[in-house]
């Protein structure tokens, strides 16, 4: 392999050049290029990338082309972001495929059971109810996938308007009332505040409803769930607190990931899609806000939605909310 005649700083940063020597893989390909005169690609990714702690590139692609009869030029590019994006895409497709396959497969089996029990009205009704539940679950999953896709995409939010925080809370409570009553859980709310936001009311109601649904789903029958609001440092904070199972520290950073579930069996039994908290996170981000989590196993959890307050929001005396160290969820 020949000597390196010229190398810029990025060539060193990407590991293409070490001292006065070129990466052995690039050198071998350079010899082939000099012999053939054809442009060739070479993988220059760090050999120890599996042991890396996230510092430096994890995927490097080199392009080697001839320069005259005796020289070659090697250009290296950091493909780490593209590789991570592709891995995320593959994981997402795999997760979606699995989540769609489950209710579709269940409906197929239940439909066969209905046909076998055609002469038994009671069994037909029982299986029919299960088919309806699976169909509703599938419909919810598709709806939330579409919503999440729009929130993560380049689409701008619809025309923003002045939104009443009190109205958002009232509508979210109305959406969750039936589920709470069925679980024998009472949701309490603090008094109206008159606080205002600049945002999309429908998305904010959806985000808050998801937080309430999550609190109800992971609470024991008879345990309380509360919702409170306050103005803090120019942000409206809406907190949903439950006295449920709590979340282990190792899971707290992941609860806002798509399809992440702490308890797969409980999530399926409650009809959860694994997308609710991801939607909350992106609704908050699209409004210039964030969502925080405090949780202690065996004690419960508090999810706090923080959205910039409208300039016309009245000065509202801050109520006492849980003030432990916040965890995860911001973007």
ZIPERA-V235006 format. One record per residue. N is the residue number from 1. PHI is phi in radians with two decimals (NA if undefined). PSI is psi in radians with two decimals (* if undefined). Layout:
BEGIN
N|PHI|PSI ; N|PHI|PSI
END
This chain:
BEGIN
1|NA|2.43 ; 2|-1.35|3.00 ; 3|-1.38|2.76 ; 4|-1.43|2.11 ; 5|-1.56|-0.59 ; 6|-2.67|2.31 ; 7|-2.57|2.37 ; 8|-1.60|2.95 ; 9|-0.97|-0.72 ; 10|-1.04|-0.52 ; 11|-1.10|-0.61 ; 12|-1.30|-0.76 ; 13|-1.06|-0.64 ; 14|-1.49|-0.03 ; 15|1.48|0.14 ; 16|-1.19|-0.65 ; 17|-2.12|2.30 ; 18|-2.22|1.91 ; 19|1.21|-2.15 ; 20|-1.87|0.19 ; 21|-1.99|2.56 ; 22|-1.53|2.69 ; 23|-0.89|2.35 ; 24|-0.98|-0.67 ; 25|-1.15|-0.73 ; 26|-1.17|-0.64 ; 27|-1.10|-0.74 ; 28|-1.12|-0.74 ; 29|-1.18|-0.61 ; 30|-1.06|-0.68 ; 31|-1.10|-0.71 ; 32|-1.15|-0.66 ; 33|-1.17|-0.72 ; 34|-1.07|-0.62 ; 35|-1.33|-0.66 ; 36|-1.69|-0.45 ; 37|1.34|0.15 ; 38|-1.81|2.63 ; 39|-1.31|2.38 ; 40|-2.34|2.67 ; 41|-1.83|2.63 ; 42|-2.52|2.42 ; 43|-1.42|2.04 ; 44|-1.96|0.37 ; 45|-1.07|2.52 ; 46|-0.97|2.36 ; 47|-1.21|-0.38 ; 48|-1.80|0.45 ; 49|-1.09|-0.45 ; 50|-1.18|-0.42 ; 51|-1.71|-0.01 ; 52|-1.21|2.65 ; 53|-1.75|0.31 ; 54|1.75|-0.05 ; 55|-1.68|2.30 ; 56|1.47|2.95 ; 57|-1.21|2.57 ; 58|-1.93|-0.25 ; 59|-2.48|2.08 ; 60|-2.23|2.27 ; 61|-2.00|2.30 ; 62|-1.95|2.50 ; 63|-2.08|2.14 ; 64|-1.96|2.20 ; 65|-2.40|2.69 ; 66|-1.28|2.58 ; 67|-2.28|1.68 ; 68|1.28|-2.72 ; 69|-1.61|-0.35 ; 70|-2.06|-0.21 ; 71|-2.10|2.80 ; 72|-2.34|2.70 ; 73|-2.03|2.30 ; 74|-2.04|2.10 ; 75|-1.91|2.24 ; 76|-1.99|2.46 ; 77|-2.29|2.50 ; 78|-1.42|1.94 ; 79|-1.82|0.29 ; 80|-1.02|-0.81 ; 81|-1.11|-0.73 ; 82|-1.13|-0.69 ; 83|-1.16|-0.75 ; 84|-1.11|-0.72 ; 85|-1.09|-0.74 ; 86|-1.15|-0.68 ; 87|-1.12|-0.71 ; 88|-1.10|-0.73 ; 89|-1.09|-0.77 ; 90|-1.10|-0.76 ; 91|-1.09|-0.72 ; 92|-1.12|-0.80 ; 93|-1.08|-0.74 ; 94|-1.11|-0.75 ; 95|-1.14|-0.78 ; 96|-1.09|-0.76 ; 97|-1.03|-0.76 ; 98|-1.14|-0.79 ; 99|-1.17|-0.60 ; 100|-1.31|-0.63 ; 101|-1.14|-0.61 ; 102|-1.08|-0.97 ; 103|-1.20|-0.59 ; 104|-1.13|-0.77 ; 105|-1.11|-0.70 ; 106|-1.11|-0.73 ; 107|-1.14|-0.64 ; 108|-1.11|-0.78 ; 109|-1.14|-0.72 ; 110|-1.17|-0.62 ; 111|-1.12|-0.69 ; 112|-1.10|-0.69 ; 113|-1.13|-0.66 ; 114|-1.09|-0.76 ; 115|-1.10|-0.70 ; 116|-1.19|-0.49 ; 117|-1.82|0.46 ; 118|-1.00|-0.48 ; 119|-1.58|0.03 ; 120|-2.10|1.69 ; 121|-0.97|-0.65 ; 122|-1.11|-0.79 ; 123|-1.19|-0.67 ; 124|-1.04|-0.76 ; 125|-1.13|-0.72 ; 126|-1.13|-0.83 ; 127|-1.19|-0.63 ; 128|-1.07|-0.69 ; 129|-1.09|-0.71 ; 130|-1.17|-0.67 ; 131|-1.06|-0.75 ; 132|-1.07|-0.73 ; 133|-1.09|-0.75 ; 134|-1.17|-0.66 ; 135|-1.12|-0.72 ; 136|-1.12|-0.70 ; 137|-1.09|-0.75 ; 138|-1.12|-0.75 ; 139|-1.08|-0.73 ; 140|-1.10|-0.74 ; 141|-1.07|-0.81 ; 142|-1.11|-0.75 ; 143|-1.05|-0.77 ; 144|-1.25|-0.57 ; 145|-1.10|-0.75 ; 146|-1.12|-0.78 ; 147|-1.07|-0.77 ; 148|-1.16|-0.67 ; 149|-1.07|-0.74 ; 150|-1.16|-0.70 ; 151|-1.18|-0.58 ; 152|-1.51|-0.27 ; 153|-1.43|-2.93 ; 154|-1.56|0.01 ; 155|-1.14|2.34 ; 156|-1.32|2.68 ; 157|-1.12|2.64 ; 158|-1.01|3.04 ; 159|-0.91|2.12 ; 160|-1.38|2.66 ; 161|-2.46|2.96 ; 162|-1.28|2.17 ; 163|-2.07|2.32 ; 164|-1.42|2.14 ; 165|-1.08|-0.69 ; 166|-1.08|-0.69 ; 167|-1.20|-0.69 ; 168|-1.04|-0.78 ; 169|-1.14|-0.74 ; 170|-1.07|-0.79 ; 171|-1.17|-0.68 ; 172|-1.14|-0.70 ; 173|-1.10|-0.71 ; 174|-1.08|-0.69 ; 175|-1.12|-0.61 ; 176|-1.68|-0.05 ; 177|-1.07|-0.80 ; 178|-1.10|-0.79 ; 179|-1.09|-0.68 ; 180|-1.17|-0.75 ; 181|-1.12|-0.70 ; 182|-1.11|-0.55 ; 183|-1.61|0.09 ; 184|1.01|0.77 ; 185|-2.11|2.27 ; 186|-1.73|2.18 ; 187|-1.74|2.17 ; 188|-1.93|2.60 ; 189|-2.29|2.61 ; 190|-1.33|3.00 ; 191|-1.13|2.75 ; 192|-0.99|2.61 ; 193|-2.02|-0.40 ; 194|1.38|0.10 ; 195|-1.20|2.62 ; 196|-2.22|2.62 ; 197|-2.19|2.80 ; 198|-1.92|1.80 ; 199|-3.01|-2.81 ; 200|-1.84|1.96 ; 201|-1.07|-0.73 ; 202|-1.08|-0.79 ; 203|-1.15|-0.68 ; 204|-1.16|-0.68 ; 205|-1.12|-0.72 ; 206|-1.06|-0.80 ; 207|-1.07|-0.80 ; 208|-1.20|-0.64 ; 209|-1.08|-0.69 ; 210|-1.10|-0.69 ; 211|-1.14|-0.71 ; 212|-1.18|-0.76 ; 213|-1.03|-0.73 ; 214|-1.10|-0.74 ; 215|-1.11|-0.73 ; 216|-1.16|-0.74 ; 217|-1.12|-0.57 ; 218|-1.87|0.40 ; 219|-1.95|2.61 ; 220|-1.32|2.57 ; 221|-0.92|2.35 ; 222|1.56|-0.18 ; 223|-1.47|2.70 ; 224|-1.53|2.69 ; 225|-2.28|2.36 ; 226|-2.23|2.69 ; 227|-2.31|2.35 ; 228|-2.47|2.83 ; 229|-2.44|2.64 ; 230|-2.85|2.87 ; 231|-1.82|2.19 ; 232|-2.49|2.00 ; 233|0.95|0.74 ; 234|1.42|0.07 ; 235|-2.05|2.47 ; 236|-1.49|2.21 ; 237|-1.95|2.11 ; 238|-1.97|2.05 ; 239|-1.95|2.32 ; 240|-1.98|2.09 ; 241|-2.08|2.33 ; 242|-2.17|2.89 ; 243|-1.99|0.73 ; 244|-1.52|-2.56 ; 245|-1.25|-0.45 ; 246|1.37|2.92 ; 247|-2.18|2.25 ; 248|-1.09|2.54 ; 249|-0.93|-0.66 ; 250|-1.19|-0.29 ; 251|-1.72|-0.25 ; 252|-1.14|-0.56 ; 253|-1.31|-0.23 ; 254|-1.89|-0.12 ; 255|-1.14|-0.32 ; 256|-1.62|0.06 ; 257|-1.36|2.60 ; 258|-1.10|2.31 ; 259|1.19|0.11 ; 260|-1.35|2.25 ; 261|-2.31|2.35 ; 262|-1.30|-0.76 ; 263|-2.17|1.73 ; 264|-1.03|-0.77 ; 265|-1.13|-0.77 ; 266|-1.13|-0.71 ; 267|-1.08|-0.75 ; 268|-1.18|-0.67 ; 269|-1.19|-0.47 ; 270|-1.67|0.03 ; 271|1.42|0.23 ; 272|-1.21|2.55 ; 273|-1.76|-0.25 ; 274|1.43|0.16 ; 275|-1.95|-0.21 ; 276|-0.99|-0.85 ; 277|-1.29|-0.51 ; 278|-1.11|-0.69 ; 279|-1.12|-0.75 ; 280|-0.99|-0.82 ; 281|-1.02|-0.78 ; 282|-1.34|-0.55 ; 283|-1.08|-0.79 ; 284|-1.06|-0.82 ; 285|-1.08|-0.71 ; 286|-1.20|-0.27 ; 287|-1.75|0.17 ; 288|1.33|0.37 ; 289|-2.09|-2.74 ; 290|-2.80|2.93 ; 291|-2.22|2.39 ; 292|-2.11|2.77 ; 293|-2.31|2.33 ; 294|-2.13|2.35 ; 295|-2.69|2.58 ; 296|-2.42|2.12 ; 297|-0.94|2.31 ; 298|1.47|-0.14 ; 299|-1.98|-0.78 ; 300|2.39|-2.97 ; 301|-2.46|2.68 ; 302|-2.28|2.07 ; 303|-1.78|2.24 ; 304|-2.09|2.08 ; 305|-1.61|2.11 ; 306|-2.01|2.05 ; 307|-2.24|2.41 ; 308|-0.96|2.34 ; 309|-1.31|2.66 ; 310|-1.21|2.49 ; 311|-0.98|-0.46 ; 312|-1.55|0.09 ; 313|-1.09|2.35 ; 314|-1.16|2.60 ; 315|-1.15|2.00 ; 316|-1.97|2.16 ; 317|-1.07|2.20 ; 318|-1.12|2.26 ; 319|-1.51|2.84 ; 320|-1.35|2.10 ; 321|-2.10|2.80 ; 322|-0.98|2.29 ; 323|-2.15|0.66 ; 324|-1.32|3.13 ; 325|-1.13|2.28 ; 326|-1.38|2.71 ; 327|-2.33|2.23 ; 328|1.00|3.04 ; 329|1.69|-0.29 ; 330|-1.50|2.77 ; 331|-2.18|*
END
